Amino acid sequence: MILGLGNPGKKYKATRHNIGFMVVDQLAKEFNCSFRRHLEYEIASFNYQQKTILLMKPTTYMNLSGQAVVKVMTKNEIDLANFLVIVDDLNLPLAKLRIRPKGSAGGHKGLKSIIENLGTDFFPRLRIGIGGEKSISEVSDYVLTPFQPEEMGPIAASIKLSLQCVLFWIEKGIDQAMNEFNREYQ
């Protein structure tokens, strides 16, 4: 299962905090599948490498993402090793990728909710940098703003690279994905 973190609704669609949604939306487009709406999430599926891949977007808002995640994982009997979260990271430079097998929430409330609801931080996550060159005084305002026009090129490239990373992770696992995608690409 590939989980993209973000907030539902047009108001948040193009914001920095929704980069996870942007990646799973692009995956759905690439594999020609549509999201179905449920009470607390949207879900789509496609087949790849003889596996059924679920794409999920919680619609509970970021801070409550874990509630929906646990429901879908339990219902579909998803093992933590077969679960990847795609999330924005304020501490990474803009468009930089980092894939890791586990880790803390690092101040991200969506990750915190997932960790609390799963009872563990031992699950893979692909972090995409949304940080800028300047210091950020109000984090919540910053993450809920749209990308600037000059940032769209690097963000589009990072979404494309994220798709490659996700497919590589499905095929070869977390260790090889880390070796391949945690290098400097800029």
N, C-alpha and C positions, 0 to 999 in steps of 0.2 A: 504494500500500500504506500502510495506517495501522497503525503499530506502537505498542502500549501497553506501557510498561515496568512491571514489577512482579516479585514473587516468587510462585512457585506454592505451592499448598497452603492449607488452611483456616487455618493458624496466621497467615498473612500477609494473608488476604483483605481485611480491613477496615483495614489499616494505611495510614499516610500515604504510604509508598513505593509503594503499589499504585494510586495514583490513575490512572495510565496504563491499567492493566487495567480499572479501573472505567469509564473512558470508552469503551474498545472493547467492553466487555460491554454497555454501554447502547446503543451503535451497533448491535450484533448484535441486541439486543432490538427496537430501533426498526425494523430492516429484516428482522426475522423470519428470521434465519439462525443456524445453530448452528456451534460450533467443532468441528473434527475434530482429534483428538490425533495428533501425530507424535512422533518420538523426542525432539526438542529444542524443540518449539514446538506451539502450537495455532493453527489457522488457520480462518477463515470467509470467505465472500465474498457479495457482493450486487451488484446492478446499480443504478447511479445516473447520471443524465445520460448515458446511452448508454455508460457505462464500467463495467467490472468492477472492483470495489473489494475488495481483500484486507484483512482484519483479522488482525493477528498478535499473539500473546502468547508471548514466549520462555518456556520452562520450564526454562531452564538456570540460573536464579537471576540476579539483577541483574548481578553482576560479570562474567558470561560471555555476556551478551545478544548481543554482536556476532557470535559464532560462528554462532548460529542465524539471525541477520538476513542474513548474507552468503549462507548456503545458500538461503534463500527468495528473496532478491533475484536471485541467479544463476539459480536454477531457473525463475523466472517472468519473467526479463529485465526487472526493474524498474529504471528510470532514477532517479537521485538526485532529479531534479526532481519525480518522482511518488511520493515517499517522505516520509512525515511521522511523526515520533516524538512521542509524547505522554508527558510525563515530569513528575515532581514536582520542585519547586524550593524548597529551604529558604530561599533568599534573597529570595523574593517573599512579600509578605503573604498570609495565608490566603485562598484562593479567587481570587486575582488571576491573570489570564491574560496571557501574553506569547507571541506567535508571531514567530519569526525565521527568516530563510532559511539561517542558518549560525551557527557560534559554537563556542566551546571547551566542554569538558565541565563547566567551572565546579565541579570537585570531585565531580561525580556519576559514580559508578563504572559505571553502566549506559551512560551516554553515552560515557564514556571507552572502554569495551569496543567500542562501535559504531564510534567514530572510529578506533580502532586497527585493527579488522578491515576497515573500508572503506578505510582509508588517507586519509581526508579528513574535514573537519568541515563540508563544503559540502553540507548537507542540511537541509531545514526541520524545525523542532521547535516544538511547542506546550508551553510550560512552564506548570504550574499551581502556584500558591503554596501551600505547606504550612507556611510560617513563622508563628510566633505573635508575640505582643507582647513576650514575655519572652525573655531570653537563653537559649541552649541549651548546656548544658555537655557533654553526650555525644550527638553527632550520630547515631551508629548506633542508640542506644537510642530517641531521639526519632522517627526516621523509621520505626522498626518498631513504634511504638505506634499503636493505633487512634485515630481522631478522637474527640474528646470530644463528649458529647451536644449541647453548645451550639455546636459547630462544624458539626454535620450540616446545618443549614439553608444556611449559606453554601457548603458543599461540594456539596450537591445542586444549588444554583443554578449553581455553576461547572461541574459536569458537563453540565448542560443547555446552558449557554453554549458549552462546549467542543464539543458536538455541532454547534451552529450554526456555530461557527468552522470545524470540519473540513469540513462541507458547503460552506460559503462558499469555503474554500480549493480544494476540488475544482472548483467552478464557475468561480471568478474568479482563482485564483492567489495566490501569496504576497504580492505587493505590496498588492493590494487587501484581502487578509485582515489584513495588518498595519495598514492605515489604519482598518479597521472595528473590529478587536478589541483593539488595543493602547491604546484609550482608557480613561479611568477609568470604571468601571461601579459603583463602590461609593460 
